[in-house]
Amino acid sequence: MPERRGTRFSFFFAFLLIAVGGVLGCEESPEIHSSDQPASLGGVQFEIDEYHIRYFELTDNGDTIEYPDPVLAIGVNITNTGETDFVYNPTHQSREMSEARTPLLFPAPDTPEVDWDEFTPHHISAVHLERGSWDQQLQTSNTLAPNESLTDYFLFELPDPTQRNLILSIPPAMHRGDLPIFIEFTYVESEPEGPPVYSVGDSIDFDDVTFTVTNVEQAYIELEDSSEGEGFSNDPVLRISYTIENNSDESIRFDPAHRDLSGNEGAFVQSLHTSFNRIRFPANTEPVGQQTRVNIEPGEAIEDFATFERPDERVDSATFMLAAQHFDRSGRVRVSFPYTPADIELPEELQQDDDD
């Protein structure tokens, strides 16, 4: 079975906040083109074909590499409108980002009249895939004869959803001109594409092991303290319950890694823009009914749950994720669920304590 590794974060590059005119050293000012029409410079034409949000699951030397953070993928159609051949050199592996050599993305200026010598674009970080490659991204140089076209995709961190008008900057290194080409487009957040995302109650099969998220609730958690006995969490938490059923002929080992709070192991929950921390309990405190390490024999099933800090009112949906390596399989559990903050009543035991 090929190894499956999770990369917790895609690799983002921060940019220096510098004026456009200062980067290129030109007296001319770049023109902002609308995405409604192709934009041309130096005998090369660029047109935003489409954009979407996606999760990545890639292969690299027999390993499956997972990037759990969604990214923005922008597809650009590139046409050689000149009279001679044009060599397109992709820059997806570039570690240095600049207006002159690599595509950039930033919120459009608020006004149509812009002093580019003074304007400082607040760049949205580009995304570099540390391992694996996406087949929609070109990795090698391509020679375009006159009137020939190709499509390439550029990856960026997700913009803030309030940033509706964005500019994609195409560098002079990708055409025959002296200035970047600025293409403005309207950004509307959409449901991510990529590996399948399931719903609460769906049975997800991993090579004869079935994983099902059975319930998502906000609740106080019953705890067992080795010195103080039974009690409850101080605050309500987000509790995600699930079952794992072993339908294979061999025993499997389930190690949920509930105590690993580094974010490198175990389950996690995220919305498009935020990840939510697992609850940190003291070392001598255990949630009642939560599994540690356990063998699941053929034909048997276990119940377990994970606990997280509750999202705030800005979140209306989120996704629960767990690498299947935690139950001896490859792949990743991805289950989306709606979320609405709720006022949670105290458990009866705590209400009695308050009355006393």
N, C-alpha and C positions, 0 to 999 in steps of 0.2 A: 504494500500500500504506500503510495507516495507520501512524503512528509508534507504536512500542512502547517504553515507558520502565519501568525498574525502580526501585522505591522500596525501598532496602535495608532500612530499618527502618520499621515502623509508628510512629506518633507516640503515645508514652505520656506520661501526666501523673502526676507524683508528688504525693502528698497530704501535707498536714500531719498529723502524728500528734497528734490532739487527742481529748479525751474527748467522748463522745456528748452527755452532759448539758450540757457547756459550749457545744456548738455551738448547741443549740436553746434553751437558757435555760429549760427547763421543769422543774417539780418532778416531773411524772409520769415513769415509766420506760417505754420501749418494750417491747413484747411480742415474743418470738421465736415465729414461726409455723412449723410443719412444712410442707414442700412437699407433703405428702400431702393437705392440705386447702387450699382457697382462703383467702386472707387478705383481710379487709375493713376499711376505715376511711373515714369520711366519705362513705359511700354509693358507694364505688368498690371493686371486688373485683379482686385480683391473684392469678394462679396461674402458676407456672413451667410452661410447656408442654413445653419440652425444652431441652437444651443440647448443644453439640457443638464440636469443634475444627475450624477451617477455615483454608485459605489463600484469599487474595483475589486476583482478577484482574478489574479493573474498567475501564470506558471513561470517558473524559473529553474532550469536544471532539474526538472522532475519534482520540484517543490511547488505547492500552491501557496501563493502569497496573497494575503487579505489586507486590504486597506479599509478599516471600518468607518473612516470619516468621509462623508460625501464631498465631491468636488464639482466645480462648474466646468463643463466641456464645451468649447466654442469651435464649431466647424467652419472653416473658411475655404471657399473655392478660389483657386489661384489660376489665372489664365495668362499666358504669354501673348500679349497683343502687339508685340514688337515684330521686327522683320528678321531678327536673328534668333538663334537658340538662346534660351535662358536657363541657367542652372539654379535650381532651388535647393538651398541647404537648410534643413530643419535644425532647430537649436534646442530641442527638448532636453538634451543632456547638459546644457550649459549651466555652469555654476555661478556665472556672473551675469546679471541682468542689467540691460541698459537701453535707453531710447534708440541708440544707434544700431544695436545688433539683435535684440530679442523683442518679441511681442510683449506688451504691457497692458494692463487693464486698470482703469481708475474712474471714479465718478465724474460725470460731465460737469463743466462749469455751470454756475447758476444763471449766468447771463450770456447772450449770444456774442457780445463784444468782449473779447478776451485779450489782455496784454500777456502774451506768452512769456515775456521776459520776467514777469512778476508772478505769474500763476504757478503754484506749487501743487502738482498732482499728488493725491494721497493714494498711492498704488495699492491695489489688491494683490496680495502675494501670489506669485506663480507657484505651481505645484510640480515637484519633481518626483517621479516614481523611483524610489531607491532600488527596488528589485522588480524584475519582470518588465514586460512592455505590452502596451495596448495595441492591437492590430490596426486601430484606426489612426494611430499616430505614425507618421513616416519617420524612419530611423536613418535613412541614407539619402545622399544627394540624388536629385532627379533632374534630368535634362528635358526641358519643355521646348519642342519645336514651335514655330509660330502657330498661334491659335490652339495649341494644346493646353489642357487643364488638368489640375489635380485638386484633391481636397485633403487638408490636414487639420488636425484638432489641437487646440491649445488649452491647457488645464490651469485653473486658478482656484484659490480658496473661495468659498461661497461669499458673495457680497452680503452686506446687511440688507434685509428685505426692504428697508425703506429707501435704498438707493436704486431708484427706478431707471435713471438714465445713466448709462455707462459708455465709456469710450474704449474701444480696442485700438491700441497703437501698433501699427505694422512698421517695423524698422526699415531704414534705408538699405540695410544688408539683405533684405528680402525683395528688393526691386532695384531699379536703376536710377532712382531719384536721390535727392540730397536731404529730403525731409521725411519724417515719419508720416504715414497715412493714418489719420484719425477717423475711425468709423463709429458713429454714435448709434446705439440701439437701446430699446426699452427692455429692461430686465423684469421678468415676472417669475417668481419662484414656482416650481412645479414638483410633482412627486418624483423621487429619484428613480433612475433606471439602474440596471445591473442585476446582480444575483437576486433570486426570488425572496420576497418579503411576505411572510405569512400573517395570519390573523389569530387572535385568541381563540382557542378551541380547535385549530387545525392540527391534524396529525402529520408530523414531519418525519419522513423515513430516512434514516442514515444506515444503509446496509444492514437491514433487519433489526435496527434499534429505532424505536419510535419515541420522539420527543414531542410533548404537547404542553403548551402554556394553557393552564386551565382557568386562571383567574388573575385579574389585576385589581388591587384594591388599595385604599388608603385606610390605615388602621394602626392602633397601638399594638405593639408586639409583646407577647408574653415571654418573659425572660426567666432564666434560672441562674441565680448567683451562688457560687460555691460557698460564700460566707454569709450572705443575707437571705438566701432562699429564693422563693418565687416572687416575681414582680412584673412590672410593665415598663416599656420604653417611656422616656420622659415626654416624647412628642410623637404624633402620628408619623408613620413612614409610608413609603410606597412599597407594597409587598406584591411580588410577582411569584405565583405558585405554578408549579409544573410537575409533570410526571415523565419518567423515563421507563420504557418497557423493553426488555430484552427478548426479542423474538428469534434470536440466533441460537446456534447449537453450542456456544461457548460462553463461559462466564466473562463479564466485562467489569472493568474497574471504573467507578465513578468518584472523581476527586473534584468537588465543586470549587475549591480554593476560596471559600467565603472569607477567610482571614487575610488573604492577599489584598491589601488596600492600595497597592502601588498603581493599579490600573493595568498591569501587565498580564495578570491572570484572572480567571473567573468571569462572571457575568458583568455586563455594564448596560446602562440605558443612556440613550442620547436622542435629542431632537436634531434638526438640521444644523443648529448653531450652538448647541450646548450639550455637554455631557454631565450626568448627574452622579454624584459620589455614592458609593456603597456606604452603608451605615457602619460607623466604627463603634464597636462595643468593647468594654474593658476585657482584659485577658481572662478574667475569672467569671465572665458572663456569657451564657449561651442562649440564643433564641430557642424556645421550646419547639421541638419538631424539626429543626433544621439538620440536614445531613452533614457529616464530615467526609471521611473516606469510607466507601462501602463497595463490596462486590455485589453485582446484580447477576443472579444465576439465570440460566435459560428458562424462559417462561415466566419470570418474575418481573415485577415493576416496583418502583419506589416513588415516593412523593417527596418533594423538596420545595424550598422557596428561597428567593433572594430579596434583600431589603435595600432600599435606596432613599436618599433624601428626596422629598417631594419637590417636583418642579413648581415654578411660580405661575402666576395667572397668564403670563405671556405665551405659555406653551399649551397648545391644544391637541398635540399628538406627539408620540415618541416611539422609539424602537428598542426592544429588548434584544440583546445579543449575547451569545455564549458560544465559544469555540467548541466544536464537537470532540476535539481531542480530550476534553475533560471526561468523556465517557467512551474513550477508545475508538473514536471514529474520526473521519475527516470531514471538513465542511464547517459551516457556522449556522447556528440558529439565529434567525432574524424574524422577530414578531413585532408587528406594529400594533399600537393600541391608542384609542382616543384618551384624552386626559382633560378633566375639569377639576380644579381645586374644590375641595369640599370641607365643610366644618364637621369634624369628627367628634362624636361624643366620647367622654371618658368611659372606660370599662366600668361595669357595676362595682367592682372591687375598689376602684379609685374614687368613685362617687361616694361610696360608704366612708372612705377615709376622709373625704372632704366634709361629709356631714358630721363626722366626729370632731 
